[in-house]
Amino acid sequence: MKYMLLGLISLLQFSIATAQEIAPAPADKAVVIFARAKALGAAIKFTYFDGEKVIGRFNGPKYLRYECEPGEHLFWAKAENKSFVEANVEAGKIYLIEVIPQMGALRASLRLEPVQDPSTYKLKKIQKLLARKDSESFTAEELAKVQKKMEKKVLRVGMERYNELKGTETDKIKQLTTEMTVSVEDLTYSKE
């Protein structure tokens, strides 16, 4: 039993030590990482959008590496509520949006939080998540299926909610600007 436990500990240490490296952004694309590192509401799937386009849907502590064209985007996610980020991203740069699950009235809600300054942001859980797991990936068919499901009501209601919030005194739309980048080193887990 003692040797099995030691073997398991060694295997875990080896797997973290040999975790995949974070790939830099391609020169012609921006990378936005949506990281859901907390397990609250882990069974609830959140759906992620770039404007009216579904880019992913997953539950639990996972992340999505999304490569997109540089320029302006409206990133948002849907759970019990909707959370929005207006973004302006540059080619060759990496951006990080933490997906923070919260308790909702009936199920988990969420908040999207763009990381403004990686030197002051608590990144350890996100770094561990990126070291342990690969990005969620979806086939064109999977995304098309979710897109079709969302087109009837969710997209319309989501865009209506965005327009209601935009420019109000209580504007809850977060901003992700071109200078709010993270580096590969910022995202790399180390045991310090």
C-alpha positions as CSV (number, residue, x, y, z in Angstrom):
1,M,0.0,0.0,0.0
2,K,2.8,2.4,0.9
3,Y,4.6,1.7,-2.4
4,M,1.3,2.2,-4.3
5,L,0.9,5.6,-2.7
6,L,4.5,6.6,-3.4
7,G,4.0,5.5,-7.0
8,L,0.9,7.5,-7.4
9,I,2.5,10.6,-5.9
10,S,5.5,10.2,-8.3
11,L,3.1,9.8,-11.3
12,L,1.2,13.0,-10.3
13,Q,4.5,14.9,-9.9
14,F,5.7,13.6,-13.3
15,S,2.4,14.5,-15.0
16,I,2.5,18.1,-13.8
17,A,6.2,18.4,-14.5
18,T,5.7,17.1,-18.1
19,A,2.4,19.0,-18.7
20,Q,1.9,20.5,-22.2
21,E,3.4,23.9,-22.8
22,I,1.2,26.9,-23.7
23,A,1.5,27.5,-27.4
24,P,2.1,31.2,-28.4
25,A,-0.5,33.0,-30.5
26,P,-0.1,32.6,-34.3
27,A,1.3,35.8,-35.9
28,D,-2.0,36.4,-37.8
29,K,-4.5,35.6,-35.1
30,A,-5.3,36.6,-31.5
31,V,-5.9,34.0,-28.8
32,V,-8.5,34.4,-26.1
33,I,-8.5,31.8,-23.4
34,F,-11.7,31.3,-21.4
35,A,-10.6,29.5,-18.2
36,R,-13.1,28.1,-15.7
37,A,-10.9,27.0,-12.9
38,K,-13.4,26.8,-10.1
39,A,-15.6,23.7,-9.6
40,L,-18.7,25.5,-8.3
41,G,-21.7,24.4,-10.5
42,A,-19.4,21.9,-12.2
43,A,-22.3,19.9,-13.7
44,I,-23.8,23.0,-15.4
45,K,-22.7,23.6,-19.0
46,F,-21.9,27.2,-19.9
47,T,-22.2,28.3,-23.6
48,Y,-19.6,30.7,-25.0
49,F,-20.1,33.1,-27.9
50,D,-18.2,35.5,-30.2
51,G,-21.0,37.8,-31.1
52,E,-23.8,35.6,-32.5
53,K,-21.4,32.6,-33.1
54,V,-21.2,29.7,-30.7
55,I,-17.5,29.0,-30.0
56,G,-17.9,26.3,-27.3
57,R,-20.0,24.7,-24.6
58,F,-18.7,22.8,-21.6
59,N,-19.0,22.2,-17.9
60,G,-16.7,21.9,-14.9
61,P,-13.1,23.2,-14.5
62,K,-11.9,23.4,-18.1
63,Y,-10.8,25.9,-20.6
64,L,-11.2,27.0,-24.2
65,R,-8.4,28.4,-26.3
66,Y,-10.1,30.4,-29.0
67,E,-8.1,31.7,-32.0
68,C,-9.8,34.7,-33.7
69,E,-9.3,37.5,-36.1
70,P,-7.7,40.6,-34.6
71,G,-10.1,43.5,-34.0
72,E,-13.3,44.1,-32.1
73,H,-15.4,41.2,-30.7
74,L,-18.2,40.8,-28.3
75,F,-17.5,37.7,-26.1
76,W,-20.2,36.5,-23.9
77,A,-21.3,33.4,-22.1
78,K,-24.7,32.0,-21.0
79,A,-25.6,30.1,-17.9
80,E,-28.6,31.1,-15.8
81,N,-27.5,34.6,-16.7
82,K,-25.4,36.3,-19.4
83,S,-22.1,38.0,-19.0
84,F,-20.5,40.2,-21.7
85,V,-17.0,41.4,-22.6
86,E,-16.3,43.9,-25.3
87,A,-12.9,43.1,-26.7
88,N,-10.3,44.6,-29.0
89,V,-7.6,42.1,-29.6
90,E,-4.3,42.2,-31.6
91,A,-2.8,39.5,-33.8
92,G,0.1,37.5,-32.1
93,K,-1.2,38.3,-28.6
94,I,-2.8,36.1,-25.9
95,Y,-5.7,37.3,-23.7
96,L,-7.3,35.7,-20.7
97,I,-10.9,35.8,-19.5
98,E,-11.6,34.0,-16.3
99,V,-15.0,32.3,-16.1
100,I,-16.2,32.6,-12.5
101,P,-19.2,30.4,-11.6
102,Q,-21.6,31.9,-9.0
103,M,-24.6,30.6,-7.2
104,G,-27.8,31.5,-9.2
105,A,-31.4,31.4,-8.2
106,L,-32.0,27.9,-9.7
107,R,-28.6,26.9,-11.1
108,A,-25.1,28.3,-11.5
109,S,-24.7,31.7,-13.0
110,L,-21.4,33.2,-14.2
111,R,-19.2,36.2,-14.5
112,L,-16.6,36.8,-17.2
113,E,-13.6,38.6,-15.8
114,P,-10.9,39.8,-18.3
115,V,-7.4,39.6,-16.7
116,Q,-6.1,43.1,-16.8
117,D,-2.7,42.7,-15.1
118,P,-1.3,39.2,-14.8
119,S,1.3,40.4,-12.3
120,T,-1.4,41.2,-9.7
121,Y,-4.1,38.7,-10.7
122,K,-4.3,35.4,-8.8
123,L,-3.4,32.9,-11.6
124,K,-2.3,29.8,-9.7
125,K,-5.6,27.8,-10.2
126,I,-5.7,28.8,-13.9
127,Q,-2.0,27.9,-14.4
128,K,-2.7,24.5,-12.8
129,L,-5.7,24.0,-15.0
130,L,-3.8,24.8,-18.2
131,A,-1.0,22.5,-17.1
132,R,-3.3,19.6,-16.3
133,K,-5.7,19.6,-19.2
134,D,-5.9,20.3,-22.9
135,S,-8.2,22.9,-24.3
136,E,-11.7,21.9,-25.0
137,S,-12.2,21.4,-28.7
138,F,-15.2,21.0,-30.9
139,T,-15.9,19.8,-34.4
140,A,-17.7,22.0,-36.8
141,E,-20.7,19.6,-36.6
142,E,-20.8,19.9,-32.8
143,L,-20.7,23.7,-32.9
144,A,-23.3,23.8,-35.7
145,K,-25.7,21.6,-33.5
146,V,-25.3,24.0,-30.5
147,Q,-25.6,27.0,-32.8
148,K,-28.9,25.7,-34.2
149,K,-30.2,25.1,-30.7
150,M,-29.3,28.6,-29.6
151,E,-30.6,30.5,-32.7
152,K,-34.3,30.2,-31.8
153,K,-34.3,32.2,-28.6
154,V,-30.9,32.4,-26.8
155,L,-29.1,34.5,-29.3
156,R,-32.0,37.0,-29.7
157,V,-32.4,37.3,-25.9
158,G,-28.7,37.6,-25.4
159,M,-28.3,40.4,-27.9
160,E,-31.3,42.2,-26.4
161,R,-29.8,41.9,-22.9
162,Y,-26.5,43.3,-24.3
163,N,-28.2,46.3,-25.9
164,E,-30.1,46.9,-22.6
165,L,-26.9,47.0,-20.6
166,K,-24.8,48.9,-23.1
167,G,-24.3,52.6,-22.2
168,T,-26.5,52.5,-19.0
169,E,-25.4,54.0,-15.7
170,T,-25.1,50.4,-14.4
171,D,-23.2,49.2,-17.5
172,K,-22.0,45.8,-16.5
173,I,-20.1,45.1,-19.7
174,K,-16.4,44.4,-19.0
175,Q,-13.7,45.6,-21.4
176,L,-10.8,43.7,-22.8
177,T,-8.3,46.1,-24.4
178,T,-5.4,45.4,-26.7
179,E,-2.9,46.0,-23.9
180,M,-4.5,43.5,-21.5
181,T,-2.3,40.6,-22.7
182,V,-0.8,37.7,-20.9
183,S,2.4,35.9,-21.9
184,V,3.1,32.2,-22.1
185,E,5.2,32.6,-19.0
186,D,2.2,34.2,-17.1
187,L,0.2,31.1,-17.9
188,T,2.9,28.5,-17.1
189,Y,2.5,26.7,-13.8
190,S,5.6,26.6,-11.5
191,K,5.8,25.2,-7.9
192,E,6.9,28.4,-6.2
